[in-house]
Amino acid sequence: MSKKYYNNMSSTFSTIRKNIRLDCTHRVYFTDDSFSQTNQTLLGILQPQRKGDRTKAILYLDEGIVDGNPNLPLQIESYFRAREDSLDLVCPPLFIRGGESAKNEWGLVEKIWSDLNEFALCRHSYVLVIGGGAALDLVGFAASTAHRGVRLVRFPTTTLSQGDGGVGVKNGINYFGKKNWIGTFSVPDAVVNDFSFLRGLPKSQKRAGFVEAVKVALIRDRSFFEQIEERADELSQFDEEAMRHVIRKSAALHLDHIASSGDPFERGSARPLDFGHWVAHKLEQMSNFEIGHGDAVAIGLAIDLSYSAKVGLIKNTTSERCLILLEKLGFRLFDDWLTIKGRQESPAILDGLEEFREHLGGELTITLLQGIGEGVEVHAMDRQKILQSVEDLKTRELVKKSL
């Protein structure tokens, strides 16, 4: 072969490029009492790979759920036992610790891997997890990395996870003291939003999901924001029908963004669904997760709303309207952690901007508001105006306490 011919071949075949397209169906079911004998939702999801086979499944149960549902483990076993000709629950439900602190323990991931190995679950088996957002994140991460992905069915049990995180495609655990530093993007085989799990929640957890509904309404859907406003009194009293409506609509808007934004796995630097979250993630970390995610997001939204008004993106009356709604829903808009000093004696909350940029993997992109239902992306923020926004919220809190 001549050298000239070889060089021509080399230049022709030096790069091979193909577009790989993934077609994933994301299913979110809304139901009640998933493990009653008359409910066929789960049976319809756990279809065997080959006709005549039994579908193998393992189920993890957030320990915190059992307090309000003491009969749930027995109901689950009874449900599978009545369908043992087609379903194989490989062991009784396994309890796993929930709450954000559980995501700090790498050993819990290894324990789940060990279970999947012991019971010989394969990529056509199912991992089921019933719990709050932290349990879903933890078990989902373990399932998505075992065998490069075991099928996952999520049962979110909080308003926060049913309307937001539980219907997403992200899994993760905390590392280096940073939220979700290790994680995966993986579309679950199904999400089952069972409203019956919400009835026994404490008020703070019932309320938490409302803030993510407000967030997604602010950046995507003005009419939904107005619906939340109209039903704010009902929501503050945890009216069941009002809660169902808000959760269903919030889930639909989050899912629509994931499916239609063109960036479901966040390859770019824009994350509009994280409006208010650069503050929230830092507050959670600073407080060692004593501040819950919903409460942290409410404060984060309040700061970014106030900031949006200060830089002229929205009117002060628009910002005030949004802050009043958050307060009507029962959220505090200031916490003393916002004034804690960090590096170089500046407020530690400002470090959240750089950490957020790092988490995005590139250019800083923050979603702010240019109108109700209209998010806008910026790539820099004025730190003094951020601190002025914090001071305004502190003053607001002091005035509220004095009344």
Protein Blocks (a to p, Z undefined) as FASTA:
>chain_A
ZZklmmmmmmmmmpccddddddddddddddehklbcklcklmmmmpcfbghiacdddddd
dfklmmmmmmlmmmmmmmmmmmmmmpccfbdcddddehjklmmmmklmmmmmmmmmmnop
afkbccdddddfklmmmmmmmmmmgghiaadddddfbfklmmmmmmmcbdcddeehiahk
bccddddfbdcddfklmmmpcfklmmmmmmmmmmmmmmmomklmmmmmmmmmmmmnopak
lmmmmmmmmmmmmmmmmmmnopanopambdfklgoklmmmmmmmmnnomacfklmmmmmm
mmmmmmmmmnopacfklmmmmmmmmmmnopafbdfklmpccehhiafklmmmmmmmmmno
pacdddddfbehiacddfbdcfklmmmmmmmmmmmmmmmmmZZ
